[in-house]
Structures are given as C-alpha cells and as structure tokens.
Amino acid sequence: MTEHFDSFDGQPIAIHRAGAGRPVLLLHGFIATARLNWFEPGIAEALSGAGFEVIAPDLRGHGESAAPEEASAWPGDVLARDQAALVAHLGLTDYDLVGYSLGARTAVRFMVGGARPRRCVLGGMGDSGVMQAGARAAMFEDSIRNGEKAQDPRAGKYIQARIKAGGFNARALLGVLNSFVPTTAQDLARLDVPTLVVCGEDDADNGSAEKLAMAMPNAKAVRVPGDHLTAVSEPALCKALVEFLSA
C-alpha cells in the first residue's frame, strides 16, 4: 500500500507500507527508493513475515516523494525532519528504525534530533559517513554535475546512469547533499539506543562500521558478504537485521 502525507513544510512524501505488527521505519539510500532497497531484495517481506509493520518512505528527492529544486526546500537535516513529521503523522510512539547508506545517515541525524526508537539498524554506514558530511557529498556532487568529467570518471558515469535509469531530478539530489549536517563524537556518545551496524565485508565507502559502533555506547558491528552496492541485497544482511529486531 502506498500513501502520501504532507511533511513539516507541505512537501508530499510517499510512504510504502506492508504487514501488521510492531512498526519498523525503513530509510533507503541515496539515488535509490524504498522499493529498490527494501521490497525488491525481500527485506520488507521478511520483516512482515516476522510480525512487523513495514513503513518505508521514499526520501525527499527520491521515488514518488517530492523532488523540489528550490534551495528553501533543503534546510539542514531536512530528511531527518521529514522522519519526525512522519512519526508524528502516524502517531508512532514505539517503533524500530532501520537505514541503509543515506538512510542510515538520516537515522543517526533523526536520533541526534531526539528520536528514540526501541532498536536501530544502520546499514552501509561507517564513522566518516556520519561525522564528515562534506567528503562523501562532494564526490556525489562532482559526479552529478560533471558525469564522466568528474574527478572519478567511473563514479561519475555510474551515478549519471543511475539518475537516468531511475528518472531522478539531479537538482533535487544536489539539494539532498546540501542538507547534510555532520555528527560529532559527542552526539554519537549520547545515542544509547541498542544499535546494529551492518556492512559488507568489502564496504569502506563511508568509513569503518566498527569505529562507528565503538563511538556509540550500545552498538555492535557485523559484516556480511558484499560491498556497498551489493550488501543490501545479501540474504545475510536481511537475516541479521530481522534477528536483531526480533530479539
């Protein structure tokens, strides 16, 4: 089931829902969608089968949600603010939180802003991905603006192909990047939500999963097969996620 709601600033956000039971909020990655990261790999189905209600928004600038181009639609931490608006809209008071890549980064910022899910899973994310907001964003911005003429031509070509294949609005994606806010070590030290940090064995795109887990007082890191692009589709990641939330 897909529905829409108006976020804090009136921008429409799409929500894909499935199953019944304990609510779990799933946040997808950059230049992806809820369907691509959660439904197609079978993660949403596995969670529904384990007794969870899946609530998977398309993040602002992605999928069926608004993709505004004007700078005013992209204040700092806007994606986290969208999640706060979504939780308020649905009246959620007790839920779990899962994010992959950009979604994991958004989950951290959501918790820094005061969200307190029962449990949290951060996929495809390491220490630098949340603590050094500019470095990863700069690579993406270069690729979006310059394509094969980017500093990393292979990355530029790949990202341009992803944008074209998914029908994404490049200017809106730049807005996503411009909304990044870094997370400090002090911020992480205050996040005591039980957290699983899960990354592919060959994924160092966002720094160290182990260092991120060490920076949080109640987190542990696990590795599964794959790299940053493939790990989200690995059965081992789905298994680790479901087992952690079901414990």
Secondary structure, DSSP 4 states (H G I P E B T S, - for coil): -EEEEE-TTS-EEEEEEE--SEEEEEE--TT--HIIIIITTTHHHHHHHTTEEEEEEPPTTSTTS----SGGG--TTHHHHHHHHHHHHHT-SS-EEEEETHHHHHHHHHHHTT---S-EEEES--HHHHH-HHHHHHHHHHHHHHGGGSSSHHHHHHHHHHHHHHT--HHHHHHHHHT-----HHHHHT--S-EEEEEETT--TTS-HHHHHHHSTTEEEEEESS-TTTGGG-HHHHHHHHHHHH-
